[in-house]
Amino acid sequence: MDVLVSDTSVVIDLERAQLIERIFALPYRFVVPDALYENEMRDFGGEKLVALGLEVRSLTGAQVLEAQRLRALERKISIHDSYALSLAKAEAAIVLAGDAAMRRLAEAEGL
């Protein structure tokens, strides 16, 4: 099953469009880094997302270093976006991003 790593803006957009339940019915695993979840999702429907199937992952030390490298390449992305990109690289995942700078960096990194 393919893995999708999302930034927060995509989740917000899906919620606003009332598509969140449908997206979790697709044959994908949806994953976010724990720091992104804790700081941007937990208090805004995070428990519902986890109940629907959202997987929250901790980054390894090497993945945090990779996130720092990625952020140095593109300062317009947030630290949480760099964590999501690092996790996507580690999981060989598809990136879902609402942010243009994040999408450009993901493409440049082969994600």
C-alpha positions in Angstrom: 0.0 0.0 0.0 1.4 3.4 -1.0 2.2 5.9 1.8 1.1 9.6 1.6 2.8 12.2 3.8 0.9 15.4 4.1 1.4 18.9 5.2 -1.2 20.5 7.4 -2.7 22.7 4.7 -3.8 19.7 2.7 -5.6 18.2 5.7 -7.3 21.5 6.4 -8.4 21.8 2.8 -9.8 18.3 2.8 -11.7 19.0 6.0 -13.1 22.2 4.6 -14.3 20.4 1.5 -15.8 17.7 3.7 -13.7 15.0 2.1 -11.6 13.9 5.1 -13.6 10.7 5.6 -13.5 9.8 1.9 -9.7 10.4 1.7 -9.1 7.9 4.5 -11.2 5.3 2.6 -8.7 5.3 -0.3 -6.1 2.5 -0.4 -3.3 4.6 1.0 -1.6 4.9 4.4 -1.6 8.6 5.5 1.4 9.5 7.7 2.6 12.7 9.3 5.6 13.5 11.5 4.9 13.6 15.3 6.1 17.2 15.6 3.7 18.4 12.9 0.9 16.5 14.5 1.6 17.8 18.0 2.0 21.4 17.0 -0.5 21.8 14.1 -3.1 19.0 14.2 -3.7 17.5 17.7 -5.8 20.4 18.9 -7.6 20.8 15.6 -9.3 17.4 15.1 -6.2 15.3 15.4 -7.9 12.6 17.4 -10.5 12.2 14.7 -7.8 11.9 12.1 -6.0 9.2 14.1 -9.3 7.4 14.5 -9.8 7.5 10.8 -6.3 6.0 10.2 -3.8 8.8 10.3 -0.4 7.4 11.4 1.9 9.6 13.5 5.6 8.9 13.2 8.6 10.0 15.2 11.7 11.0 13.1 15.0 9.3 13.8 18.1 11.5 14.4 19.2 10.9 10.8 15.7 12.0 9.6 15.9 15.2 11.7 19.3 16.0 10.2 17.8 15.4 6.7 15.0 17.8 7.6 17.6 20.4 8.5 19.4 19.9 5.2 16.2 20.2 3.3 15.2 23.4 5.1 18.6 24.9 4.4 17.9 24.3 0.7 14.6 26.1 0.8 14.1 28.6 3.6 10.5 29.3 2.6 9.3 26.0 4.0 8.5 25.6 7.6 10.4 23.3 9.9 7.3 21.0 10.0 7.2 20.9 6.2 10.9 19.9 6.2 10.0 17.1 8.7 7.3 15.9 6.4 9.7 15.9 3.4 12.3 14.0 5.4 9.7 11.4 6.5 8.5 11.1 2.9 12.0 10.4 1.8 12.5 7.7 4.5 9.1 6.1 3.7 9.5 6.4 -0.1 6.2 8.1 0.1 4.1 10.4 -2.0 4.1 14.0 -0.8 0.8 16.0 -0.5 1.6 19.7 -0.2 -0.4 22.8 -0.5 2.8 25.0 -0.4 4.5 25.8 -3.7 8.0 25.9 -2.2 7.5 22.6 -0.5 6.3 21.0 -3.8 9.3 22.4 -5.7 11.7 21.1 -3.2 9.9 17.7 -3.1 10.2 17.5 -6.9 13.9 18.5 -6.8 14.5 15.7 -4.3 12.7 13.1 -6.4 9.6 12.8 -4.2 
